[in-house]
Amino acid sequence: MTKQSPPVPVEVAGAFAAFPTDVRQRLEEIRRLIFTVAAETPGVGPLTETLKWGEPAYLTQESKSGTTIRLGWIPSSDRTTCAVLFNCQTTLVETFREQFPERFGFQKNRAILLDPAEALPVDELSVCLEMALTYHQRRKTTQSRRSSLAG
């Protein structure tokens, strides 16, 4: 993670501050990774960082190349889990599940689940983040190819 991420907006900083320490530290690490992947991925452009449903969210508002990525957590009695959430109307989590069945936990068709105590699988998560940040861009390219083949 070589690129420095921008300062956290005040309202987003408040959401991060509300997370338990181990979760906050892991989600801040994932935040930095999101900005690094965005900076290194052609066509993504700058990200908008805001809150969606009270959780930190990252949007490709300018380029519209991808779908929203949110960061959250799932508290439970036996362990706390970090969540990287995606639009449940996409096929992203299904694709991640096929590509990395043993690397991540998953919540239905909406989230990658990560244990904050385990090492962050940076390479695999970077692939997933890039796919989310280019989701609409890739769909447009696929649709364009289909149209040219049909015509």
NUNUGU-357206 format. One record per residue: residue number from 0; residue in one letter; x, y, z of N, C-alpha, C, O in turn. Coordinates in Angstrom, 3 decimals, padded with zeros to 6 digits, always signed. Each point is the difference from the previous one (the first is absolute). Layout:
<recs>
   pos   code        npx        npy        npz       capx       capy       capz        cpx        cpy        cpz        opx        opy        opz
   NUM      A          X          Y          Z          X          Y          Z          X          Y          Z          X          Y          Z
...
</recs>
This chain:
<recs>
   pos   code        npx        npy        npz       capx       capy       capz        cpx        cpy        cpz        opx        opy        opz
     0      M   +000.847   -001.172   +000.000   -000.847   +001.172   +000.000   +000.893   +001.235   +000.000   +000.347   +000.533   +001.054
     1      T   +000.006   -000.102   -002.215   +000.970   +001.068   -000.129   -000.616   +001.393   -000.002   +000.613   +000.932   +000.520
     2      K   -001.768   -000.766   -001.071   -000.616   +001.323   -000.109   -000.577   +000.421   +001.355   -000.521   -000.817   +000.758
     3      Q   +000.632   +002.114   -000.481   -000.580   +000.523   +001.228   -001.461   +000.341   -000.258   -000.330   +000.660   -000.985
     4      S   -000.536   -001.111   +001.873   -001.418   +000.295   -000.171   -000.290   +001.411   +000.523   +000.736   +000.516   +000.841
     5      P   -001.802   +000.101   -001.338   -000.341   +001.364   +000.415   -000.483   +000.032   +001.450   -000.320   -001.038   +000.579
     6      P   +000.269   +002.239   +000.000   -000.535   +000.122   +001.356   -001.438   -000.527   +000.056   -000.750   +000.090   -000.972
     7      V   +000.396   -000.629   +002.106   -001.346   -000.550   +000.181   -000.969   +001.155   +000.273   +000.248   +000.805   +000.899
     8      P   -001.347   -000.709   -001.658   -001.004   +001.035   +000.288   -000.519   -000.139   +001.440   -000.072   -001.106   +000.536
     9      V   -000.279   +002.212   +000.067   -000.402   +000.027   +001.413   -001.104   -001.010   +000.314   +000.104   -000.750   +000.970
    10      E   -001.168   +000.728   -001.794   -001.115   -000.909   +000.288   +000.426   -001.466   -000.126   -000.499   -000.855   +000.732
    11      V   +001.407   +000.565   -001.647   +000.488   -001.371   -000.168   +000.922   -000.363   +001.165   -000.024   -001.131   +000.486
    12      A   +000.828   +002.086   -000.043   +000.876   -000.230   +001.153   -000.824   -000.378   +001.228   +000.412   -000.846   +000.794
    13      G   -001.568   +001.471   -000.641   -000.888   -000.341   +001.116   -000.477   -001.435   -000.072   -000.106   -000.670   +001.027
    14      A   -000.183   +000.187   -002.227   -000.427   -001.395   -000.170   +001.144   -000.951   +000.335   -000.211   -001.018   +000.660
    15      F   +001.423   +001.345   -001.112   +001.154   -000.843   +000.335   +000.237   -000.019   +001.508   +000.314   -001.048   +000.566
    16      A   -000.462   +002.200   +000.085   +000.232   +000.096   +001.444   -000.971   -000.866   +000.798   +000.314   -000.424   +001.112
    17      A   -001.482   +000.164   -001.671   -001.012   -000.796   +000.702   +000.285   -001.505   -000.046   -000.588   -000.760   +000.769
    18      F   +001.482   +000.324   -001.660   +000.324   -001.427   -000.086   +000.885   -000.413   +001.170   +000.764   +000.820   +000.510
    19      P   -000.854   -002.087   -000.072   +000.965   -000.503   +000.982   +001.424   +000.150   -000.562   +000.190   -000.025   -001.216
    20      T   +000.786   +000.177   +002.081   +001.376   +000.291   -000.423   +000.532   -000.958   -001.051   +000.542   +000.444   -001.012
    21      D   -000.683   -001.761   +001.227   +000.557   -000.961   -000.966   -000.691   +000.114   -001.361   +000.647   -000.111   -001.041
    22      V   -001.939   +000.329   +001.057   -000.770   +000.158   -001.238   +000.400   +001.306   -000.691   +000.230   +000.026   -001.209
    23      R   -000.149   +001.053   +001.985   +000.369   +001.300   -000.569   +001.364   -000.066   -000.690   +000.161   +000.490   -001.117
    24      Q   +000.807   -001.094   +001.784   +001.339   -000.085   -000.585   -000.013   -000.791   -001.306   +000.638   +000.398   -000.974
    25      R   -001.359   -001.511   +000.953   -000.067   -000.806   -001.218   -000.742   +000.749   -001.109   +000.440   -000.014   -001.150
    26      L   -001.559   +000.666   +001.479   -000.763   +000.727   -001.018   +000.772   +001.212   -000.527   -000.129   +000.350   -001.173
    27      E   +000.927   +000.291   +002.024   +000.852   +001.093   -000.474   +001.048   -000.527   -000.979   +000.342   +000.674   -000.972
    28      E   +000.164   -001.873   +001.229   +000.953   -000.636   -000.915   -000.681   -000.289   -001.349   +000.589   +000.219   -001.058
    29      I   -001.822   -000.709   +001.109   -000.751   -000.277   -001.230   -000.304   +001.308   -000.729   +000.048   +000.047   -001.229
    30      R   -000.357   +001.006   +001.970   -000.229   +001.318   -000.613   +001.213   +000.422   -000.811   -000.130   +000.422   -001.149
    31      R   +001.320   -000.537   +001.753   +001.226   +000.372   -000.720   +000.155   -000.840   -001.267   +000.408   +000.507   -001.045
    32      L   -000.736   -001.790   +001.148   +000.097   -000.892   -001.157   -000.985   +000.419   -001.103   +000.343   -000.039   -001.182
    33      I   -001.544   +000.432   +001.558   -000.996   +000.455   -000.983   +000.559   +001.181   -000.796   -000.089   +000.018   -001.228
    34      F   +000.662   +000.964   +001.924   +000.551   +001.168   -000.695   +001.204   -000.370   -000.863   +000.173   +000.550   -001.088
    35      T   +000.654   -001.469   +001.559   +001.153   -000.447   -000.788   -000.452   -000.692   -001.273   +000.489   +000.304   -001.087
    36      V   -001.427   -001.238   +001.223   -000.505   -000.730   -001.172   -000.652   +000.975   -000.981   +000.206   -000.110   -001.209
    37      A   -000.982   +001.054   +001.715   -000.650   +000.984   -000.877   +001.041   +000.812   -000.767   -000.153   +000.234   -001.199
    38      A   +001.204   +000.192   +001.882   +001.035   +000.816   -000.640   +000.766   -000.781   -001.061   +000.479   +000.578   -000.976
    39      E   -000.363   -001.883   +001.165   +000.782   -000.836   -000.916   -000.837   -000.630   -001.112   +000.546   -000.676   -000.872
    40      T   -001.860   +000.886   +000.890   -000.884   -000.634   -000.980   -000.464   +001.015   -001.038   -000.678   +000.969   +000.342
    41      P   +001.039   -001.184   -001.614   -000.408   +000.933   -001.055   -001.525   +000.149   -000.081   -000.747   -000.973   +000.101
    42      G   +000.319   +002.218   -000.286   -001.416   +000.272   -000.201   -000.815   +000.234   +001.254   -001.161   +000.400   -000.086
    43      V   +001.751   -000.643   +001.265   -000.770   +000.154   +001.245   -000.089   +001.463   +000.410   -001.085   +000.484   +000.322
    44      G   +002.195   +000.220   -000.328   -000.004   +001.407   +000.391   -000.135   +000.175   +001.501   +000.118   -000.965   +000.755
    45      P   -000.367   +002.201   -000.318   -000.099   +000.279   +001.433   -001.242   -000.646   +000.613   -001.027   -000.175   -000.655
    46      L   +001.158   -000.167   +001.920   -001.128   -000.584   +000.733   -000.691   +001.064   +000.833   +000.623   +000.967   +000.438
    47      T   -001.906   -001.158   -000.228   -000.765   +000.790   +000.951   -000.135   -000.851   +001.249   -000.450   -001.144   -000.063
    48      E   +000.844   +001.710   +001.205   -000.105   -000.709   +001.277   -001.113   +000.662   +000.803   +000.028   +001.205   +000.249
    49      T   -001.000   -002.007   +000.151   -001.175   +000.532   +000.678   -000.549   -001.070   +000.937   +000.645   -001.026   +000.217
    50      L   -001.815   +001.256   +000.329   -000.691   -001.017   +000.796   -001.224   -000.487   -000.762   -000.742   +000.795   -000.577
    51      K   +000.543   -002.087   +000.582   -001.219   -000.630   -000.521   -000.476   -000.933   +001.107   +000.751   -000.863   +000.454
    52      W   -001.982   +001.032   -000.025   -000.553   -000.788   +001.096   +000.895   +000.075   +001.240   +000.128   -000.969   +000.749
    53      G   +000.486   +002.139   -000.549   +000.841   +000.226   +001.169   +001.378   -000.637   -000.067   +000.741   +000.023   +000.983
    54      E   -000.389   -000.592   -002.132   +001.288   -000.685   -000.147   +000.869   +000.721   -001.032   -000.521   +000.583   -000.951
    55      P   +001.852   -000.621   +001.139   +000.883   +000.583   -001.007   -000.269   -000.632   -001.367   -000.099   -001.221   -000.120
    56      A   -000.016   +002.061   -000.902   -000.318   -000.479   -001.346   +000.887   +000.708   -001.017   +000.367   +001.163   +000.168
    57      Y   -000.034   -001.893   -001.223   +000.930   +000.475   -001.028   -000.672   -000.141   -001.354   -000.385   -001.094   -000.411
    58      L   +000.251   +002.237   -000.285   -000.741   +000.041   -001.262   +000.886   +000.542   -001.119   +000.845   +000.867   +000.223
    59      T   -001.051   -001.384   -001.410   +000.669   +000.522   -001.193   -000.948   +001.014   -000.642   -000.404   -000.145   -001.154
    60      Q   +000.066   +001.160   +001.921   -001.030   +000.965   -000.393   +000.361   +000.759   -001.278   -000.875   +000.291   -000.815
    61      E   +002.149   +000.028   +000.637   +000.406   +000.768   -001.183   +000.029   -000.868   -001.258   -000.575   +000.372   -001.023
    62      S   +001.243   -001.528   +001.093   +000.135   -000.860   -001.190   -001.185   -000.944   -000.184   -000.276   -000.459   -001.108
    63      K   -000.420   +000.175   +002.207   -001.105   -000.968   -000.006   +000.452   -001.380   -000.496   -000.791   -000.764   -000.555
    64      S   +002.079   +000.461   +000.766   +000.572   -001.264   -000.474   -000.394   -001.199   +000.852   +000.024   -001.135   -000.475
    65      G   -000.388   +001.383   +001.737   -000.226   -001.129   +000.899   -001.235   +000.141   +000.850   -000.799   +000.923   -000.154
    66      T   +000.672   -001.874   +001.057   -001.109   -000.021   +000.938   +000.520   +000.372   +001.384   +001.199   -000.106   +000.259
    67      T   -002.071   +000.533   +000.614   +000.375   +000.444   +001.337   +000.601   -001.137   +000.819   -000.464   -001.140   -000.048
    68      I   +001.504   +001.480   +000.798   +000.611   -000.910   +000.976   -000.236   +000.631   +001.368   +000.294   +001.178   +000.202
    69      R   -000.824   -001.958   +000.737   -000.198   +000.492   +001.365   +000.837   -000.832   +000.960   +000.311   -001.159   -000.275
    70      L   +000.048   +001.757   +001.398   +000.744   -000.696   +001.045   -000.833   -000.040   +001.265   -000.562   +001.011   +000.422
    71      G   +000.486   -002.194   +000.183   -000.779   -000.149   +001.222   +000.502   -001.159   +000.833   +001.086   -000.532   -000.230
    72      W   -001.893   +000.156   +001.197   +000.381   -001.121   +000.856   -001.232   -000.741   +000.446   -001.113   +000.527   -000.021
    73      I   +001.334   -001.766   +000.429   -001.090   -000.847   +000.466   +000.381   -000.502   +001.388   +000.831   -000.899   +000.132
    74      P   -001.438   +001.478   +000.905   +000.308   -000.464   +001.350   -000.703   -001.325   +000.282   -001.121   -000.228   -000.456
    75      S   +001.780   -000.627   +001.198   -000.643   -001.246   +000.422   +000.584   -000.400   +001.345   +000.974   +000.593   +000.463
    76      S   -001.565   -001.587   +000.152   +000.435   -000.395   +001.333   +001.352   -000.708   -000.013   +000.759   +000.099   +000.964
    77      D   -000.447   -000.817   -002.056   +001.254   -000.755   -000.010   +001.162   +000.746   -000.652   +001.154   -000.235   +000.358
    78      R   -001.436   +001.131   -001.310   +001.078   +000.786   -000.615   -000.589   +001.178   -000.772   -001.179   +000.014   -000.353
    79      T   +002.012   +000.941   +000.111   -000.395   +001.173   -000.763   +000.550   -000.148   -001.408   +001.130   -000.454   -000.179
    80      T   -001.910   +000.828   -000.815   +000.390   -000.170   -001.395   -000.088   +001.324   -000.743   -000.980   +000.734   +000.126
    81      C   +002.014   -000.438   -000.901   -000.019   +001.167   -000.889   -000.728   -000.388   -001.278   +000.080   -001.145   -000.446
    82      A   -000.785   +002.096   -000.135   -000.746   -000.268   -001.232   +000.339   +001.048   -001.057   +000.011   +001.202   +000.268
    83      V   +000.263   -001.691   -001.475   +000.134   +000.861   -001.173   -001.256   -000.281   -000.806   -000.163   -001.086   -000.558
    84      L   -000.724   +002.071   +000.502   -001.335   -000.206   -000.572   -000.119   +000.577   -001.407   +000.596   +001.025   -000.331
    85      F   -001.388   -001.723   -000.485   -000.206   +000.363   -001.400   -001.496   +000.000   -000.291   -000.782   -000.584   +000.750
    86      N   +000.393   +001.229   -001.819   -001.398   +000.018   -000.416   -000.464   -001.438   -000.236   +000.601   -000.727   -000.791
    87      C   -001.660   +000.323   +001.470   -000.483   -001.385   -000.107   -000.657   -000.291   -001.350   -000.294   -001.155   -000.305
    88      Q   +000.060   +002.193   -000.508   -000.571   -000.209   -001.334   +001.069   -000.351   -001.042   -000.325   -000.282   -001.154
    89      T   +001.598   +000.298   +001.562   +001.090   -000.359   -000.915   +000.336   -001.481   +000.163   -000.507   -000.673   +000.898
    90      T   +001.359   +000.189   -001.772   +000.484   -001.388   +000.086   +001.376   -000.053   +000.651   +000.667   -001.034   -000.047
    91      L   -000.238   +002.132   +000.649   +001.356   +000.072   +000.528   +000.302   -001.060   +001.049   +000.976   -000.736   -000.141
    92      V   -001.778   +000.641   +001.175   +000.305   -000.941   +001.085   -000.040   -001.438   -000.509   +000.794   -000.835   +000.434
    93      E   -001.700   +000.546   -001.338   -000.045   -001.326   -000.622   +001.329   -000.291   -000.721   +000.538   -001.102   +000.101
    94      T   -000.027   +002.084   -000.816   +001.279   -000.146   -000.698   +001.142   -000.172   +000.993   +000.869   -000.849   -000.201
    95      F   -000.857   +001.643   +001.273   +001.047   -000.118   +001.018   -000.030   -001.387   +000.636   +001.046   -000.600   +000.249
    96      R   -002.235   +000.104   +000.006   -000.170   -001.319   +000.613   +000.582   -001.086   -000.912   +000.628   -000.945   +000.478
    97      E   -000.840   +001.085   -001.790   +000.545   -000.970   -000.960   +001.520   +000.093   -000.076   +000.681   -001.022   -000.075
    98      Q   -000.144   +002.245   +000.094   +001.442   +000.196   -000.141   +000.777   -000.301   +001.275   +001.112   -000.523   -000.066
    99      F   -001.676   +000.841   +001.216   +000.716   -000.109   +001.269   -000.831   -000.737   +001.055   -000.253   +000.554   +001.070
   100      P   -000.174   -001.788   -001.346   -000.912   -000.686   +000.921   +000.590   -000.257   +001.388   -000.736   -000.047   +000.986
   101      E   +002.035   -000.117   -000.905   +000.638   -000.310   +001.283   +000.627   +001.228   +000.653   +000.425   -000.070   +001.154
   102      R   -000.359   +001.177   -001.859   +000.746   +001.163   +000.488   -000.836   +000.947   +000.847   +000.518   +000.645   +000.912
   103      F   -001.805   -000.562   -001.210   -000.882   +000.929   +000.706   -001.209   -000.730   +000.548   -000.356   -001.085   -000.460
   104      G   -000.274   +001.709   +001.464   -001.349   -000.372   +000.363   -000.923   +000.898   -000.816   +000.429   +001.040   -000.499
   105      F   -001.675   -001.429   +000.363   -000.948   +000.787   -000.791   -001.329   +000.091   +000.729   -000.369   -000.903   +000.750
   106      Q   -000.340   +001.986   -000.972   -001.358   +000.147   +000.506   -000.913   +000.137   -001.212   -000.044   +001.038   -000.660
   107      K   -000.672   -002.102   +000.394   -000.939   -000.050   -001.130   +000.643   +000.577   -001.254   +001.120   -000.371   -000.352
   108      N   -001.829   +001.285   -000.331   +000.535   +000.592   -001.228   +000.398   +001.457   +000.222   -000.029   +000.815   -000.923
   109      R   +000.409   -000.497   +002.190   +000.242   +001.415   +000.275   +001.326   +000.349   +000.644   +000.369   +001.174   +000.012
   110      A   +000.384   -002.166   +000.539   +001.198   +000.403   +000.736   +001.096   -001.062   +000.018   -000.259   -001.203   -000.027
   111      I   +001.485   +001.697   +000.073   +001.171   -000.798   +000.349   +000.191   +000.201   +001.492   -000.075   +001.128   +000.488
   112      L   +000.320   -002.207   +000.242   +000.197   +000.072   +001.445   +001.455   -000.307   +000.333   +000.587   -000.937   -000.541
   113      L   -000.013   +001.736   +001.435   +001.402   -000.143   +000.374   +000.150   +000.045   +001.512   -000.625   +000.819   +000.674
   114      D   +001.454   -001.703   -000.153   +000.317   -000.008   +001.424   +001.073   +001.061   +000.239   +001.068   -000.070   -000.607
   115      P   -001.322   +001.050   +001.474   +000.993   +001.055   +000.208   +001.295   -000.500   +000.634   +001.015   +000.696   -000.047
   116      A   -001.031   -001.894   +000.641   +001.194   -000.546   +000.640   +000.909   -000.741   -000.983   +001.155   -000.284   +000.318
   117      E   -001.667   -000.027   -001.504   +000.795   -000.729   -000.993   +000.669   +000.970   -000.966   -000.435   +001.141   -000.156
   118      A   +001.498   -001.613   -000.491   +000.697   +000.829   -000.991   -000.958   +000.362   -001.134   -000.805   -000.824   -000.434
   119      L   +000.901   +002.045   -000.029   -000.857   +000.458   -001.090   +000.501   -000.595   -001.317   +001.167   +000.180   -000.345
   120      P   -002.025   -000.885   -000.394   +000.394   -000.559   -001.301   +000.012   +001.102   -001.069   -000.918   +000.102   -000.813
   121      V   +001.957   +000.703   +000.832   +000.075   +001.214   -000.818   -000.157   -000.295   -001.488   -000.769   +000.677   -000.683
   122      D   +001.481   -001.671   +000.175   -000.058   -000.273   -001.444   -001.404   -000.382   -000.445   -000.516   +000.538   -000.980
   123      E   -000.099   -001.467   +001.702   -001.336   -000.463   -000.367   -001.037   +001.107   +000.169   -000.871   +000.184   -000.851
   124      L   +000.974   +000.551   +001.961   -000.956   +001.083   +000.239   +000.167   +001.106   -001.047   -000.984   +000.612   -000.415
   125      S   +002.205   -000.358   -000.006   +000.244   +001.002   -001.049   -000.718   -000.370   -001.292   -000.558   +000.868   -000.672
   126      V   +000.570   -002.149   +000.323   -000.710   -000.473   -001.195   -001.491   +000.291   +000.147   -000.637   +000.491   -000.933
   127      C   +000.091   -000.792   +002.091   -001.432   +000.226   +000.241   -000.345   +001.486   -000.058   -001.007   +000.389   -000.592
   128      L   +001.842   +000.429   +001.205   -000.253   +001.446   -000.008   +000.073   +000.563   -001.416   -000.822   +000.832   -000.383
   129      E   +001.805   -001.284   -000.394   +000.106   +000.462   -001.386   -001.241   -000.394   -000.801   -000.502   +000.789   -000.801
   130      M   +000.011   -002.003   +001.019   -001.209   -000.442   -000.706   -001.198   +000.879   +000.362   -000.815   +000.326   -000.863
   131      A   +000.707   +000.054   +002.133   -001.108   +000.867   +000.422   +000.156   +001.408   -000.573   -000.974   +000.606   -000.446
   132      L   +002.200   -000.091   +000.461   +000.250   +001.361   -000.478   -000.131   +000.132   -001.516   -000.085   +001.114   -000.519
   133      T   +000.068   -002.239   -000.193   -000.147   +000.019   -001.464   -001.242   -000.766   -000.453   -000.122   -000.323   -001.181
   134      Y   -000.779   +000.033   +002.078   -001.160   -000.841   -000.304   -000.811   +000.527   -001.190   -000.280   -000.754   -000.932
   135      H   -000.094   +002.016   +000.952   -000.816   +000.564   -001.090   +000.823   +000.161   -001.275   -000.510   -000.200   -001.103
   136      Q   +001.756   +000.556   +001.254   +000.901   +000.137   -001.150   +000.132   -001.337   -000.729   -000.068   -000.047   -001.229
   137      R   +000.255   -001.037   +001.980   +000.119   -001.333   -000.601   -001.315   -000.442   -000.626   +000.008   -000.626   -001.061
   138      R   -001.126   +000.932   +001.685   -001.308   -000.373   -000.554   -000.245   +000.711   -001.327   -000.509   -000.597   -000.949
   139      K   +000.875   +001.882   +000.889   -000.169   +000.757   -001.250   +000.860   -000.598   -001.106   -000.448   -000.117   -001.141
   140      T   +001.680   -000.262   +001.472   +000.899   -000.600   -000.987   -000.563   -001.319   -000.499   +000.032   -000.273   -001.200
   141      T   -000.549   -000.547   +002.109   -000.586   -001.290   -000.374   -001.228   +000.206   -000.881   -000.157   -000.680   -001.013
   142      Q   -000.713   +001.612   +001.392   -001.202   +000.272   -000.795   +000.370   +000.532   -001.378   -000.639   -000.346   -000.993
   143      S   +001.666   +001.183   +000.931   +000.448   +000.553   -001.274   +000.527   -001.106   -000.913   -000.265   +000.001   -001.202
   144      R   +001.009   -000.938   +001.775   +000.512   -001.130   -000.784   -001.144   -000.857   -000.522   +000.010   -000.428   -001.154
   145      R   -000.992   +000.181   +002.008   -001.156   -000.808   -000.420   -000.745   +000.679   -001.148   -000.399   -000.657   -000.962
   146      S   +000.214   +001.971   +001.065   -000.709   +000.747   -001.047   +000.747   -000.069   -001.323   -000.612   -000.176   -001.053
   147      S   +001.935   +000.314   +001.102   +000.767   -000.029   -001.247   +000.020   -001.401   -000.608   +000.075   -000.139   -001.221
   148      L   -000.140   -000.897   +002.053   -000.052   -001.370   -000.510   -001.364   -000.300   -000.619   -000.096   -000.732   -000.986
   149      A   -000.955   +001.301   +001.571   -001.358   -000.246   -000.497   -000.269   +000.772   -001.295   -000.789   -000.438   -000.837
   150      G   +001.445   +001.579   +000.679   -000.280   +000.868   -001.141   +000.795   -000.371   -001.171   -000.115   +000.632   -001.050
</recs>
